Amino acid sequence: MIRRSGFSALYSIIAAVIVFCHRASSAEEPILPTQEGPRMLQEQGAGEGPAWHPELGLLTSGGGHIYRRDRAGKVSVYRENAGTNGLLFDRDGRLVMCEPARRRVSRLEKDGSLKVLADAYEGQRFNQPNDLTIDLQGRIYFSDPQYGDRSKMEMEDSQGRKIEGVYRIDPNGEVTRIITHEVDRPNGLVVTPDDKHLYVADNNNNTVGGARKLWRFDLKADRAVDFGSQKLIYDWKTTRGPDGLKLDAAGRLFVAAGLNRQNPPYETQERPTAGVYVFSPAGALLQFIPIPRDETTNCAFGGDDLKTLFITAGGSLWSIRVNTPGKPVWP
């Protein structure tokens, strides 16, 4: 059960002040404070996620469970057999979870109960809800790709074409498909803090010639996607494409992507590419933070000052300090 204590509320105020103070100066700061590389924190239990809570510590998805790494570094199973991928705390501090194993999106309420938010669209069950993001109004956006076996896919359009889409869950529970065929296979998502843009990681990594691209779309006033605004930010071409995405307080995008070893015929890069790619708000690649473990799947900001970047890779967990705090939905 998660309760927002006085400590948590104070933490939120401090974090907000830190973010405000960095808005003017962080764009000119180096991204990393030192030349030291990422540090491995644990070997297992961190395949995806991750999500920071000021009291619980870090939650990750791994081995079918949700793991908790507490503030002292002790690792335990937080939710057994959860079957989750992407994790995110909403604006009320409730844990929202993509559950590909159960083909749904759910939320852990403050009283400890589980609420299913979406498990089907127009009578068709979802594929594998993968990652999610939340806008200012509390609307939840999630991706629904299908990796591996495609024989049980139900999502099809009127012509019988398979759909790997992006959906929005409104606060009243209404579910809307906002992207159908405009990207190849959506994975990581993030809405900018002003609700003006949606970034989509397009990662069809088990198809020869499949997309390995990062896109940006404009969002309309009703949060529908303006397809005419679609802009290519980066193309990973012959290596594994983008996965999880996060924003810092300066609007820079941190993208987990790449692969160190070759995986022919799908990934045939000539050099290691696994790590975190940092892009400016305009889409320029500013820095690459290599991770010596396949596959780099996701990242999240945490720590009391939100200046620790946690990175999941092949089940292992890594961290590196950054100069500018992250910009999570909560805290």
C-alpha positions in Angstrom: 0.0 0.0 0.0 1.4 3.4 -1.0 0.6 6.5 1.2 1.8 10.0 0.5 3.3 11.0 3.8 4.6 14.4 4.9 8.1 13.3 3.8 6.8 12.5 0.3 5.0 15.9 0.1 8.1 17.7 1.2 10.2 15.8 -1.3 7.9 16.9 -4.1 8.3 20.6 -3.1 12.1 20.3 -3.0 12.2 18.5 -6.3 10.0 21.2 -7.9 12.3 24.0 -6.7 15.3 22.1 -8.0 13.7 21.7 -11.5 12.7 25.4 -11.6 16.3 26.6 -10.7 17.7 24.5 -13.5 15.5 25.7 -16.3 17.5 28.7 -17.2 21.0 27.3 -16.8 20.8 23.6 -17.6 20.7 23.9 -21.4 24.4 25.1 -21.3 25.6 22.7 -18.7 27.4 19.5 -19.6 25.1 16.6 -19.3 27.4 14.6 -17.0 29.3 16.1 -14.1 32.3 13.8 -14.5 33.9 11.5 -17.1 33.1 8.5 -15.0 30.9 5.9 -16.7 27.8 4.2 -15.4 28.0 2.0 -12.3 26.4 -1.4 -12.1 24.0 -1.7 -9.1 22.6 -5.2 -9.5 22.9 -8.1 -11.9 19.3 -9.3 -12.0 15.7 -8.1 -11.6 15.8 -5.0 -13.8 14.7 -6.0 -17.3 12.4 -3.0 -17.7 10.5 -0.3 -15.7 12.1 1.6 -14.0 10.1 4.0 -11.7 11.4 6.0 -8.8 9.4 6.5 -5.6 10.9 8.8 -2.9 10.0 6.4 -0.1 10.0 3.0 -1.7 13.1 3.6 -3.8 13.3 2.2 -7.4 10.8 -0.3 -8.9 11.8 -2.4 -11.9 10.2 -5.1 -14.0 12.2 -8.4 -14.2 11.7 -12.1 -14.4 8.0 -11.8 -14.3 8.0 -9.8 -11.1 8.2 -6.2 -9.9 11.4 -5.7 -7.9 12.0 -3.0 -5.3 15.5 -1.6 -4.7 15.0 0.4 -1.5 16.8 3.6 -0.6 19.6 1.5 1.2 20.1 -0.7 -1.9 18.3 -3.8 -0.6 16.5 -5.7 -3.4 13.3 -7.6 -2.8 10.2 -8.7 -4.8 7.6 -6.0 -4.6 4.8 -7.7 -6.6 5.2 -11.4 -7.4 4.2 -12.7 -10.9 3.2 -9.2 -12.0 4.0 -9.8 -15.7 4.8 -6.1 -16.2 7.0 -4.0 -18.5 6.7 -0.2 -18.3 6.0 1.3 -14.9 5.1 4.9 -14.1 3.8 6.8 -11.1 0.8 9.0 -12.0 0.2 12.5 -10.6 -1.3 11.1 -7.5 1.6 8.8 -6.8 -0.2 5.6 -7.9 1.7 3.0 -9.8 0.5 2.5 -13.4 1.7 -0.7 -15.1 1.8 -2.1 -18.5 1.1 -5.8 -18.2 2.0 -7.6 -21.5 1.6 -11.0 -19.8 -2.1 -10.2 -19.2 -2.5 -7.9 -22.2 -3.7 -4.9 -20.2 -2.9 -1.7 -18.4 -3.6 -1.5 -14.7 -3.1 0.8 -11.7 -2.2 0.0 -8.1 -4.5 2.1 -5.9 -3.4 3.7 -2.6 -5.4 1.1 -0.6 -3.4 -1.7 -2.3 -6.1 -2.8 -4.7 -5.6 -3.3 -8.4 -7.7 -1.6 -11.0 -7.7 -2.6 -14.6 -7.7 0.5 -16.7 -7.8 -1.1 -20.2 -7.7 -4.6 -21.6 -9.4 -4.3 -25.0 -10.4 -1.9 -27.7 -13.5 -2.3 -29.8 -13.9 -5.9 -28.6 -10.3 -6.8 -29.5 -7.8 -7.7 -26.8 -4.5 -5.7 -26.7 -1.3 -7.2 -28.0 1.5 -6.5 -25.4 1.1 -3.1 -23.6 4.7 -2.0 -23.4 5.3 1.5 -22.2 3.4 4.6 -21.0 3.4 8.3 -20.4 1.0 10.7 -18.7 0.0 14.3 -19.7 -0.9 17.3 -17.5 -4.6 16.2 -17.4 -3.8 12.7 -16.2 -4.5 11.1 -19.5 -2.4 7.9 -19.9 -0.9 7.1 -23.3 0.5 3.5 -23.9 2.0 1.6 -26.7 0.8 -1.8 -27.8 3.4 -3.6 -30.0 3.7 -7.4 -30.6 7.1 -9.0 -30.3 7.7 -12.6 -30.9 4.7 -14.9 -31.7 2.0 -13.1 -33.6 -0.5 -15.9 -33.8 -2.7 -14.6 -31.0 -3.0 -11.0 -32.2 -6.6 -9.8 -32.2 -6.0 -6.2 -33.2 -6.9 -5.7 -36.9 -8.3 -3.0 -39.1 -11.2 -3.4 -41.5 -8.8 -4.6 -44.2 -7.4 -7.4 -41.9 -4.1 -5.6 -41.3 -2.5 -6.2 -37.9 -2.5 -3.1 -35.7 0.4 -2.2 -33.3 -0.9 1.1 -32.1 -0.8 3.8 -29.4 -3.8 4.4 -27.2 -4.9 7.1 -24.7 -6.9 6.4 -21.5 -8.8 9.5 -20.4 -9.6 10.1 -16.7 -13.2 9.0 -17.3 -12.0 5.6 -18.5 -12.6 6.2 -22.2 -10.0 4.5 -24.4 -9.0 6.0 -27.8 -6.6 4.7 -30.4 -4.5 7.7 -31.4 -1.9 6.0 -33.7 -2.8 3.0 -35.9 -0.4 2.5 -38.8 1.6 5.7 -38.7 4.6 4.0 -37.1 5.9 0.4 -37.6 6.0 -0.9 -34.0 5.7 1.6 -31.2 7.6 1.0 -28.0 8.7 3.8 -25.6 6.6 7.0 -25.3 6.8 10.4 -23.6 4.6 13.5 -23.7 6.4 16.8 -23.2 5.5 18.7 -20.0 3.6 21.3 -22.0 1.4 18.6 -23.6 2.5 19.9 -27.1 4.5 16.9 -28.4 4.5 13.1 -28.2 7.7 11.2 -28.8 7.4 7.6 -30.0 10.1 5.0 -30.2 9.5 2.9 -33.3 11.4 -0.4 -32.8 10.7 -3.3 -35.1 13.9 -5.1 -34.1 13.0 -8.6 -35.2 12.2 -7.8 -38.8 14.8 -7.3 -41.5 14.4 -3.7 -42.6 12.0 -2.9 -39.8 11.9 0.6 -38.3 14.5 1.6 -35.7 13.4 5.2 -35.5 12.5 7.9 -33.0 9.5 10.1 -34.1 8.0 13.3 -32.7 4.3 14.3 -33.3 2.5 17.4 -32.4 -0.5 17.0 -30.1 -3.7 19.0 -30.9 -5.7 20.8 -28.2 -7.9 17.7 -27.8 -4.7 15.6 -27.6 -5.3 13.9 -30.9 -2.2 13.4 -32.9 -1.4 15.7 -35.8 0.0 13.2 -38.3 1.1 15.9 -40.6 3.6 17.1 -38.0 5.4 13.7 -37.9 9.2 14.4 -37.6 12.1 11.9 -37.7 14.4 12.6 -34.8 16.9 9.8 -35.3 17.4 6.5 -37.2 19.4 3.7 -35.7 19.4 1.9 -39.1 21.1 -1.5 -38.8 21.3 -1.8 -35.0 18.6 -2.3 -32.4 16.3 0.7 -32.3 15.0 2.9 -29.5 13.2 1.6 -26.4 12.4 3.6 -23.2 12.4 7.4 -23.2 12.6 10.1 -20.5 12.9 13.9 -20.4 15.0 16.0 -18.1 14.1 19.5 -16.8 15.8 21.1 -19.8 13.6 19.3 -22.2 16.4 16.9 -23.4 15.4 13.4 -24.3 17.2 10.4 -22.9 16.7 7.3 -25.1 17.7 3.7 -24.3 18.7 2.0 -27.5 21.3 0.0 -29.4 23.0 -3.4 -29.2 26.6 -4.3 -28.5 26.7 -7.7 -30.2 25.5 -8.4 -33.7 22.2 -10.3 -34.1 22.0 -11.2 -37.8 20.1 -10.9 -39.9 18.3 -8.2 -37.9 21.1 -6.2 -36.3 24.3 -6.0 -38.2 26.0 -2.9 -36.8 29.9 -2.8 -37.0 30.5 -1.4 -33.5 28.8 -1.5 -30.1 25.8 0.9 -29.9 24.0 -0.1 -26.7 23.5 2.8 -24.2 21.6 6.0 -23.6 21.4 8.6 -26.4 20.7 12.2 -25.3 19.0 14.6 -27.7 18.4 18.3 -27.5 14.8 19.6 -27.6 15.5 20.4 -31.3 16.5 16.8 -32.0 20.3 17.1 -32.1 22.3 14.1 -30.7 24.2 15.6 -27.8 25.8 12.7 -26.1 26.0 8.9 -26.0 26.4 7.0 -22.7 27.5 3.5 -23.5 26.3 0.6 -21.4 28.4 -2.6 -21.7 25.4 -5.0 -21.4 22.8 -6.0 -23.9 20.1 -4.9 -24.3 19.7 -1.3 -23.0 16.0 -1.2 -22.5 14.9 1.8 -20.4 15.9 4.6 -18.0 14.4 6.8 -15.3 15.5 9.7 -13.1 15.6 9.3 -9.4 17.3 10.1 -6.1 16.4 12.9 -3.8 17.6 15.5 -6.3 16.3 13.6 -9.4 19.9 13.7 -10.7 20.5 10.0 -10.8 19.8 8.3 -14.1 18.8 4.6 -13.6 19.3 2.3 -16.6 18.0 -1.2 -17.2 20.0 -3.5 -19.5 19.7 -7.2 -20.0 18.2 -7.6 -16.5 20.9 -5.6 -14.9 20.6 -2.2 -13.3 23.0 0.7 -13.8 23.2 4.3 -12.6 25.0 7.5 -13.6 24.9 11.0 -12.2 23.7 13.9 -14.4 23.8 17.7 -13.9 20.2 18.4 -14.7 17.3 16.8 -12.8 14.8 14.7 -14.5 11.2 15.7 -15.3 9.1 12.8 -14.1 5.3 13.1 -13.9 5.6 12.4 -10.1 7.1 13.2 -7.7 
